[in-house]
Amino acid sequence: MTAKLDPFAAAPQLLKTWMGLSMAAEASLERSLIELVKIRSSQINGCANCINMHTIDARAKGETEQRIYLLSAWREAPCYTDRERAALAWTEALTRLSEGHTQDAAHEALQAHFTEEEQVKLTLMINVINGWNRIAVGFGLWYEAPAGKAAA
């Protein structure tokens, strides 16, 4: 895939600010949860770049192959915690807003497992990854992992 343009070169200051927000949101909750959210949102949005990047990152941070492979069927897979399930349901509800407003049930589960502050942090992270998906898909971006990182 050939990029249509390099958004970092085209709007460096704004992308620097966006990257700062991304890093802050990413650091606001537990890493394993964040990686699952990033992968699931990217699957829904069909962002090959972000699926590639975040599955590599998840593995490097200790995520299992089983949990990565089963993520698209998380409702049926017993390997996710109730907190992770609540986060994944919220991710799907917000990522699929155009399919209808179905977030009420997801929000109930969210409230059971996340504080109000954590709900905001998770919602911001979901918005960030959806934004990155749109930047990557829109401009044809592709992340090629360094050989050592992919092997890890």
GIPE-V186371 format. One record per helix or strand of 3 or more residues. SS is the DSSP state (alpha for helix, beta for strand). FROM is the first residue (numbers start at 1). LEN is the number of residues. If there is no record, write none. Layout:
SS|FROM|LEN  SS|FROM|LEN
This chain:
alpha|7|4  alpha|12|15  alpha|31|15  alpha|48|13  alpha|65|5  alpha|71|3  alpha|82|14  alpha|97|3  alpha|103|11  alpha|116|24  alpha|147|5
